[in-house]
Amino acid sequence: AASTAIRRTRFTAGSGGTIEAVLARVQALGSRYVCVTGGEPLAQPGCPELLLRLCDAGLRVSIETSGAMSLAEVDARVVRVVDVKTPGSGEESRNRYEELARLEAKDQVKFVICDRADYEWSAAKVRELALQERCGVLFSPSHAQLAAPELAEWILADRLPVRFQIQLHKVLWGNVPGR
């Protein structure tokens, strides 16, 4: 429905509104690229329609998802960035590895790494699932848990087929919601 409401959830936080309101806000900002993120966007019933409408408006669109929900309804034009939860996150049981089969070359898998054990686990998952052959693979240090230079050194030493990424918003603004 064209007026599908976007509800609050993070599974817990956010702001309500309609798809039309989101589209109007994006148009007012003048951006040609939109990243739908924040908690778990696919927990929003209107999210697939929002993604479709953003793409239809000629925007470049990506979604950052926890990997805990199905990607089946995500428009094929959307770049999907799936966060594979590591053991150190305490959320590993939420991973839906079968969803990774939906990813294509334009998509990415992200591992936010808390410590050396997470790094080893993540490197093993990349090899086990041959992720580098399917899509881009990102390794990011968990803010305030692992020093960025340390993770970068591990990646270089092991010559892993991954890209290093920092959570730039956290470097710039800390853990401030909405930034």
Stockholm file with secondary structure:
# STOCKHOLM 1.0

chainA/1-179         AASTAIRRTRFTAGSGGTIEAVLARVQALGSRYVCVTGGEPLAQPGCPELLLRLCDAGLRVSIETSGAMSLAEVDARVVRVVDVKTPGSGEESRNRYEELARLEAKDQVKFVICDRADYEWSAAKVRELALQERCGVLFSPSHAQLAAPELAEWILADRLPVRFQIQLHKVLWGNVPGR
#=GR chainA/1-179 SS CTTCEECCCSSSCCCCEEHHHHHHHHHHHTCSEEEECSSCGGGSTTHHHHHHHHHHTTCEEEEEECSSSCCTTSCTTSEEEEEECCGGGTCGGGCCGGGGGGCCTTCEEEEEECSHHHHHHHHHHHHHHTGGGTSEEEEEECTTTSCHHHHHHHHHHHTCSCEECCCHHHHHHTTCTTC
#=GC SS_cons         CTTCEECCCSSSCCCCEEHHHHHHHHHHHTCSEEEECSSCGGGSTTHHHHHHHHHHTTCEEEEEECSSSCCTTSCTTSEEEEEECCGGGTCGGGCCGGGGGGCCTTCEEEEEECSHHHHHHHHHHHHHHTGGGTSEEEEEECTTTSCHHHHHHHHHHHTCSCEECCCHHHHHHTTCTTC
//
